[in-house]
Amino acid sequence: MTEIWESSFIENQMMWGLEPSDSAILTKDFFLEKKVKDLLIPGIGYGRNAKTFTDNGIHVTGIEISKTAIELARQNELNLNIFHGSVTDMPFDNKLYDGIFCYALIHLLNNREREKFIKDCYNQLKPNGYMIFTTISKDAPMFGKGKKLGKDYFEIMEGMKMFFYDPDSIKQEFGNYGLIEFSEIVEPHKNMENKPPFKFIMVKCQKD
């Protein structure tokens, strides 16, 4: 996984532009309403989503597998603590956070890794803290493409494996971790308007 993302960031740099995703904007509004002050972003990339939180006074810590992405974040003047490593190696600190936001990452993990990742995120939440995941849906155009590896799990291109969620798998994987609600969100490609939008699912959990 490291090699794919490292070479991708080296080659494509800020491949998604600098505009935050719609999921990040909605999450920022929700977190401000819930008075979230301290946020963990696993898979922070070069920080395009992080900025919408830091600009609104939320303290952000990141985790990122690609050194190049971390360097790009620094170039974007995102001066925050980013742990270099894979989310599969969480936790990187003993801190508990008010909120966790994870965008377009969990579906890149296999079954065992997803289970551990959800549990690790939940364990790093303060009581009553929230975690929000945005993940790819079975309604996305890539579903069923490439080599089938398992139920709803495909290698859509060399080295790029994706698990596609539906309501049943959301309930199954997040049900024991404070699942409150989930809803579909259509994410436009803000830097490539001619590219069709992705259908994602936003999953919201709260720690008891």
MIZADO-222450 format. One record per residue (C-alpha): residue in one letter; x, y, z. Coordinates in Angstrom, 3 decimals. Layout:
N
+------+----------+----------+----------+
! code !        X !        Y !        Z !
+------+----------+----------+----------+
!    A !        X !        Y !        Z !
...
+------+----------+----------+----------+
This chain:
208
+------+----------+----------+----------+
! code !        X !        Y !        Z !
+------+----------+----------+----------+
!    M !    0.000 !    0.000 !    0.000 !
!    T !    2.831 !    2.422 !    0.861 !
!    E !    4.392 !    2.152 !   -2.599 !
!    I !    1.106 !    2.855 !   -4.390 !
!    W !    0.370 !    6.034 !   -2.461 !
!    E !    3.964 !    7.243 !   -2.346 !
!    S !    4.349 !    6.942 !   -6.134 !
!    S !    0.865 !    8.406 !   -6.635 !
!    F !    1.665 !   11.538 !   -4.601 !
!    I !    5.101 !   11.874 !   -6.225 !
!    E !    3.547 !   11.656 !   -9.683 !
!    N !    0.255 !   13.498 !   -9.160 !
!    Q !    1.118 !   15.793 !   -6.222 !
!    M !   -2.092 !   17.526 !   -5.085 !
!    M !   -4.256 !   15.263 !   -7.212 !
!    W !   -7.586 !   16.252 !   -5.679 !
!    G !   -6.954 !   19.996 !   -5.627 !
!    L !   -7.153 !   22.082 !   -2.469 !
!    E !  -10.918 !   22.330 !   -2.029 !
!    P !  -12.193 !   20.225 !    0.883 !
!    S !  -14.616 !   17.395 !    0.132 !
!    D !  -18.322 !   17.970 !    0.791 !
!    S !  -18.104 !   15.276 !    3.505 !
!    A !  -15.411 !   17.270 !    5.299 !
!    I !  -17.517 !   20.456 !    5.195 !
!    L !  -20.583 !   18.641 !    6.583 !
!    T !  -18.449 !   16.969 !    9.265 !
!    K !  -16.853 !   20.305 !   10.225 !
!    D !  -20.316 !   21.835 !   10.743 !
!    F !  -21.411 !   18.829 !   12.811 !
!    F !  -18.207 !   18.864 !   14.899 !
!    L !  -18.529 !   22.599 !   15.586 !
!    E !  -22.116 !   22.053 !   16.727 !
!    K !  -20.934 !   19.226 !   19.022 !
!    K !  -18.019 !   21.349 !   20.293 !
!    V !  -15.334 !   18.934 !   19.065 !
!    K !  -11.977 !   20.560 !   19.827 !
!    D !   -9.448 !   17.782 !   19.181 !
!    L !   -9.613 !   15.748 !   15.978 !
!    L !   -7.718 !   12.788 !   14.552 !
!    I !   -7.637 !   12.362 !   10.756 !
!    P !   -6.297 !    8.963 !    9.668 !
!    G !   -5.177 !    9.176 !    6.037 !
!    I !   -4.769 !   12.954 !    6.129 !
!    G !   -3.022 !   13.049 !    2.721 !
!    Y !   -1.725 !   16.533 !    1.923 !
!    G !   -4.363 !   18.084 !    4.175 !
!    R !   -7.047 !   19.426 !    1.863 !
!    N !   -9.761 !   18.228 !    4.273 !
!    A !   -7.798 !   19.094 !    7.429 !
!    K !   -7.706 !   22.791 !    6.591 !
!    T !  -11.479 !   23.201 !    6.876 !
!    F !  -11.190 !   22.018 !   10.518 !
!    T !   -8.064 !   23.991 !   11.477 !
!    D !   -9.541 !   27.145 !    9.906 !
!    N !  -12.454 !   26.755 !   12.323 !
!    G !  -10.356 !   26.378 !   15.460 !
!    I !  -10.340 !   22.578 !   15.705 !
!    H !   -6.967 !   21.086 !   16.648 !
!    V !   -6.004 !   18.355 !   14.166 !
!    T !   -3.584 !   15.414 !   14.382 !
!    G !   -3.019 !   13.315 !   11.276 !
!    I !   -1.788 !    9.886 !   10.199 !
!    E !   -0.377 !    9.467 !    6.689 !
!    I !    1.347 !    6.588 !    4.893 !
!    S !    3.064 !    8.766 !    2.246 !
!    K !    6.079 !   10.915 !    3.155 !
!    T !    5.524 !   12.959 !   -0.008 !
!    A !    1.940 !   13.756 !    1.051 !
!    I !    3.240 !   14.946 !    4.445 !
!    E !    5.784 !   17.193 !    2.692 !
!    L !    2.988 !   18.601 !    0.484 !
!    A !    0.951 !   19.325 !    3.637 !
!    R !    3.923 !   21.288 !    5.009 !
!    Q !    4.148 !   23.221 !    1.728 !
!    N !    0.458 !   24.072 !    2.215 !
!    E !    1.446 !   25.556 !    5.604 !
!    L !   -0.393 !   22.859 !    7.481 !
!    N !    1.682 !   22.935 !   10.633 !
!    L !    0.258 !   20.113 !   12.662 !
!    N !    1.411 !   16.814 !   14.055 !
!    I !    1.254 !   14.089 !   11.385 !
!    F !    2.345 !   10.559 !   12.252 !
!    H !    4.065 !    8.858 !    9.318 !
!    G !    2.762 !    5.312 !    8.955 !
!    S !   -0.156 !    3.097 !    8.005 !
!    V !   -3.489 !    3.249 !    9.814 !
!    T !   -3.141 !   -0.538 !   10.186 !
!    D !   -0.405 !    0.226 !   12.758 !
!    M !   -2.625 !    2.388 !   14.971 !
!    P !   -2.482 !    3.614 !   17.656 !
!    F !    0.431 !    6.044 !   17.230 !
!    D !   -0.225 !    7.811 !   20.540 !
!    N !   -2.172 !    7.204 !   23.751 !
!    K !   -4.318 !   10.279 !   23.332 !
!    L !   -8.114 !   10.205 !   23.257 !
!    Y !   -9.843 !   12.509 !   20.773 !
!    D !  -13.248 !   14.254 !   20.722 !
!    G !  -13.635 !   13.354 !   17.062 !
!    I !  -12.202 !   11.223 !   14.250 !
!    F !  -12.777 !   11.903 !   10.557 !
!    C !  -11.706 !    9.389 !    7.948 !
!    Y !  -12.305 !   10.161 !    4.282 !
!    A !  -12.147 !    7.592 !    1.456 !
!    L !   -9.728 !    5.268 !    3.211 !
!    I !  -11.431 !    2.382 !    4.992 !
!    H !  -12.549 !    0.715 !    1.736 !
!    L !   -8.869 !    0.309 !    0.748 !
!    L !   -8.351 !   -2.158 !    3.624 !
!    N !   -9.097 !   -5.859 !    3.705 !
!    N !  -11.618 !   -7.453 !    6.047 !
!    R !   -9.219 !   -8.021 !    8.958 !
!    E !   -7.650 !   -4.554 !    8.580 !
!    R !  -11.050 !   -2.818 !    8.482 !
!    E !  -12.146 !   -4.593 !   11.648 !
!    K !   -8.962 !   -3.572 !   13.487 !
!    F !   -9.100 !   -0.008 !   12.124 !
!    I !  -12.693 !    0.625 !   13.261 !
!    K !  -11.860 !   -0.794 !   16.700 !
!    D !   -8.636 !    1.267 !   16.942 !
!    C !  -10.510 !    4.467 !   16.042 !
!    Y !  -13.264 !    3.711 !   18.570 !
!    N !  -10.641 !    3.046 !   21.259 !
!    Q !   -9.077 !    6.475 !   20.634 !
!    L !  -12.342 !    8.333 !   21.162 !
!    K !  -13.220 !   10.059 !   24.410 !
!    P !  -16.549 !    8.983 !   25.931 !
!    N !  -19.363 !   10.597 !   23.872 !
!    G !  -16.838 !   11.339 !   21.088 !
!    Y !  -17.822 !   10.967 !   17.434 !
!    M !  -16.195 !    9.210 !   14.510 !
!    I !  -17.266 !    9.802 !   10.919 !
!    F !  -16.144 !    7.691 !    7.971 !
!    T !  -16.806 !    8.396 !    4.302 !
!    T !  -16.516 !    5.236 !    2.253 !
!    I !  -17.232 !    4.007 !   -1.266 !
!    S !  -20.656 !    2.575 !   -2.036 !
!    K !  -21.715 !   -0.343 !   -4.217 !
!    D !  -23.452 !    2.301 !   -6.348 !
!    A !  -20.053 !    3.682 !   -7.430 !
!    P !  -19.176 !    3.184 !  -11.131 !
!    M !  -16.123 !    0.990 !  -10.333 !
!    F !  -18.153 !   -1.630 !   -8.456 !
!    G !  -17.662 !   -5.056 !  -10.020 !
!    K !  -14.742 !   -3.930 !  -12.180 !
!    G !  -11.410 !   -5.752 !  -12.249 !
!    K !  -10.573 !   -8.945 !  -10.397 !
!    K !  -13.001 !  -10.232 !   -7.767 !
!    L !  -11.178 !  -11.013 !   -4.494 !
!    G !  -14.188 !  -11.715 !   -2.298 !
!    K !  -17.742 !  -10.550 !   -1.618 !
!    D !  -17.951 !   -6.878 !   -2.739 !
!    Y !  -14.121 !   -6.780 !   -2.787 !
!    F !  -12.288 !   -6.124 !   -6.078 !
!    E !   -8.814 !   -5.292 !   -7.337 !
!    I !  -10.009 !   -2.534 !   -9.665 !
!    M !   -6.513 !   -2.002 !  -11.062 !
!    E !   -3.012 !   -3.293 !  -10.309 !
!    G !   -2.472 !   -3.019 !   -6.536 !
!    M !   -5.664 !   -0.981 !   -5.922 !
!    K !   -8.077 !   -3.142 !   -3.912 !
!    M !  -11.460 !   -1.820 !   -2.823 !
!    F !  -14.273 !   -3.058 !   -0.628 !
!    F !  -17.666 !   -1.615 !   -1.618 !
!    Y !  -20.151 !   -0.992 !    1.200 !
!    D !  -23.932 !   -1.324 !    1.315 !
!    P !  -26.351 !   -0.854 !    4.262 !
!    D !  -25.878 !   -4.474 !    5.408 !
!    S !  -22.079 !   -4.324 !    5.546 !
!    I !  -22.217 !   -0.897 !    7.257 !
!    K !  -24.446 !   -2.317 !   10.015 !
!    Q !  -22.310 !   -5.448 !   10.280 !
!    E !  -18.945 !   -3.670 !   10.574 !
!    F !  -19.941 !   -0.543 !   12.558 !
!    G !  -22.880 !   -1.951 !   14.546 !
!    N !  -20.802 !   -2.726 !   17.649 !
!    Y !  -19.066 !    0.662 !   17.557 !
!    G !  -21.806 !    3.172 !   18.365 !
!    L !  -23.366 !    3.395 !   14.895 !
!    I !  -25.895 !    6.264 !   14.911 !
!    E !  -26.703 !    6.724 !   11.228 !
!    F !  -25.409 !    6.496 !    7.690 !
!    S !  -26.441 !    8.245 !    4.493 !
!    E !  -25.426 !    8.462 !    0.859 !
!    I !  -23.387 !   11.444 !   -0.271 !
!    V !  -22.423 !   12.258 !   -3.836 !
!    E !  -18.902 !   13.684 !   -3.936 !
!    P !  -18.044 !   15.809 !   -6.974 !
!    H !  -14.459 !   15.933 !   -8.298 !
!    K !  -13.949 !   19.611 !   -7.569 !
!    N !  -10.735 !   19.885 !   -9.570 !
!    M !  -12.057 !   17.834 !  -12.518 !
!    E !  -15.633 !   18.871 !  -13.144 !
!    N !  -16.010 !   16.679 !  -16.247 !
!    K !  -15.330 !   13.532 !  -14.201 !
!    P !  -18.499 !   11.824 !  -12.878 !
!    P !  -19.009 !   12.178 !   -9.102 !
!    F !  -18.461 !    9.276 !   -6.710 !
!    K !  -21.238 !    7.815 !   -4.600 !
!    F !  -20.057 !    7.493 !   -1.037 !
!    I !  -21.684 !    6.536 !    2.264 !
!    M !  -21.133 !    8.725 !    5.331 !
!    V !  -21.109 !    6.674 !    8.535 !
!    K !  -21.560 !    8.369 !   11.904 !
!    C !  -20.772 !    6.677 !   15.244 !
!    Q !  -20.717 !    7.883 !   18.847 !
!    K !  -18.836 !    6.258 !   21.712 !
!    D !  -21.092 !    5.264 !   24.615 !
+------+----------+----------+----------+
